Amino acid sequence: MLLFLPGLICDARAFAPQLAAFPDSRAVDGYGTADSLEAMARFALDQAPETFDLFGHSMGGRIALEVVRLAPQRVRRLALASTGVHALGADEPAKRAALMAIGHERGFEALVDAWLPPMVADRNRADEALYGPMRQMCLDQGQAVFDAQIAALLGRPEQESLLPRIACPTLVITGELDSWSPPAQHRAIAAAIPGSTVTIVEGAGHMLPLEAPAAVNQAIADWLSPQVP
């Protein structure tokens, strides 16, 4: 089975094109109000079979690494998409607090409308058929989920030292236009994981699985072949 892990204020809808293309797949449909990456990883493991392939997007990539930390023997393959492994930056808490304040002071819709647009490549943001449902998915999560997930990100554990210990086939993938998790960051992640491959998807921003489904699905198909025990 292939298990998808969504990112910040996303749910299974973030992987709709992939779930349709890969019948033996499932997505964690949000993490409730879990407020640590470890709790989210344990939540995901509870929904997974004994062994599985794992694809984490954005915050889901960080959660995927915690899954590997907790149960490396269960993960057959790993894909890290539009994510990062860097430690907390000096200005990150203040920036995330400012976003939270928008929601508490002006409403969650205002927060989503400040946070989401930079996550999407300009040309894809103009596509209402794509952007509208994506925005609604984020709105449906609500302020309490956003606050809990921000707490998880601010309290994240060190992960860079995990990378050289990853022993399963690993795909590292991001969008060419992802300013939040840029290509250079992913090339550095891939360089630290033995035998990993890196794919940069032309014309896509941070919301990669929805913005470039055909390219992502092809990368997944390549990653899943050849078969592993």
PyMOL commands that set and color helices and strands:
alter all, ss='L'
color gray80, all
select helices_A, chain A and resi 12-21+37-46+59-70+72-74+92-106+108-115+117-119+122-125+128-141+143-154+160-165+183-192+208-211+213-223
alter helices_A, ss='H'
color red, helices_A
select strands_A, chain A and resi 2-5+25-27+52-57+75-81+170-175+197-201
alter strands_A, ss='S'
color yellow, strands_A
deselect
rebuild
show_as cartoon
